[in-house]
Amino acid sequence: MGRMLGLSREESQEENERETEYRKLPEGLISLLDSSELTDMAMESGFHVEMSSVKPGRDPSWVKFVMLAEGTARRRSYFGRKRDTTRVSYVESGTENTMELVPLTPDPMPRCIWVRVTELPAATLAGVIAEGMLSGPHSEQTTLDEFTDLGFEDQISRARELVLPGPDWDGCC
């Protein structure tokens, strides 16, 4: 099941208490949107991310990402228990574009993954609209270009980068 996320270039003063719900897109995803020529479509309606730990053939839309680093942080959960959070950083092959993933299973993360972005499936978009997920007191029309790198984003934004769920152990998510 998918999850709706709010993405922001800047910290909102009005919604400071909801800060943890907003994330910047990682450079790896922005690069994929650019190379797939889906930026305009993504700005209007969103996009779908597919990942595979198995090379998906010769389709050029799949891009290889290689594991760069893995780290674990110990944090307190909501109920006071300590828990470890693991994150794995991947870099797009031949570039400096990265993204972080969170393992979905205790199994080790693959050394390389293949990722692609596609148009948001029509059924998903219809479901989002039908459920009213885009309406409410804090909703407003926005575009993806607010989240791309303009060269000064680190100075104006304290929003953390979006961390993606890792690939499923069965191969493709």
N, C-alpha and C positions, 0 to 999 in steps of 0.2 A: 504494500500500500504506500502510495506517495504521501508527501507532506508539503504543505504550502509554507513557504518561507518568505519573509520580508527582507528585501535587500536595500541597503542604503549607502550612499556616498558620504553623507555627513551625519553626525550625531544630532538627533532631534532634541531640542531643549524641552519641548512639550511632552515627549515620551521617554524621558530619561529613565524612568523605572522599567521600561520595556526594552532597554538597550540590548539585552541578550538575545532578542528575537531578530535583530538586524545584522546582516553580514555583507561583506564585500565579495564580489565574485573573484575567485582566484584567477591569476593570469593565464593558467593553463586552459580554463574554460573560455576566457575571452579570446585567446588565440584560436581555439577550435571554432568558435562562432565566426571569427573573421575568415578563416581558411575555408569554412563550409559555405560562406556567403549567406549565412542565416541571421546576421546581426539585425537587419531590418525586421524580419519576421519575429525574432526573439524579443525585440523591443516592443512589438505590438501585442504579442500573445504568449510569450514564454518559449521554452525549449525543453527538450527531453535529452537526458544524458544516459548513454549506454556504456557499460564496461564489460570487459572480458579478460580473464586471466589466460585464455587460450587464443593464439593468433587466429583471427577470424577469416583468413583467406587473403585474397588479393584486392579486396575492396579498398580503394584509396581513402575513403572517408574515415577509416580507423587509423588512429595515431598512437604510436608507441610511447609510453611513459615508463621511465626506469626509476626504481627505488633509490632515493637519495639519502634518507635518514629515517630512523625509527626512534621514538622516544616514549617514555612512560612517566606520567605524573601521578602522584598520590594526592587525592583530594578527599574532603569530607562530603558525604552525600547529604541529602535533605534530612535524614534521620540520624545524623551524627556519625555514621559508620565511615570508616576509611575505605576508599575504593581506588583502584588504579585505572587510569585512562591512558590508553595507548593511541598514538597518532603516527601515521606514516606519511612522509613527504615524498612525492614523486615529481620528477622533472621530465618535461616533454623532450624526447630524443632530439639532440642537435640544437636545442634552444636553452634559454634560462627560465622558461615559463614553468611554474610549479603549481601544485595543488596538494592539499592534505586529505588523507582518508582515515576513517576510523574503522578498525577491523570489526566485522559482524560476528565472527566466530573466534574461538581461542586458537585456531590454527594459524601458523605463520602466514604473513601476507606474501603474495608472489613478488619476485624480484622485478618483473616487468608486467605491465598491464596495457591493454589496448582500449582506447576511449574514442567515442564519437558523439557528436551532438546531432540531433535531428529535430524536425518540426515537432511541436507539441501535438500528440495524437488528438484527432478531432473529438473522440469520445472523452478524453481527459478534460479538454477545454470545455466541452458541453457540460460535463459534470461540475466543474468549478463554477460555471455561470449559473447552472440550475440550483446549486446549493447556496448561492449567494455569498460565496467566500470572498468575493471582491467588493462586497458592499458593506457598509457599516460606518460608524462615526469617524474612524481613522483612515478610511479608504480614499484614495485619489488616483487618477490616471497618472502613470509615470512611464518612463521609457528606459531601456537598458543603457542608453548612452550616458545616463547619469552615473553609471557605475564603471565605465571604462577609464583607463589610465590617461589622465591629461597632464601628467608630469608633476603635479603638486598635491596629489591625493593624500600623501602621508602627513602633510602639514595641516590639512583641514579635516581629516577623518580619524576618529578613534575606533570606528567599528572594526571588529575582528573579521578576518577572512572566513568565508564559508567553508566548513569542513564537510566533505562528502562521505557517505557510507562506502566502505570498500566493496570489491567484487564478491559475489556469492561463491561459496565453495564449489558449487556445481558448474562454475565457469562463467556464465553470462548473466548479468543482472537486467 
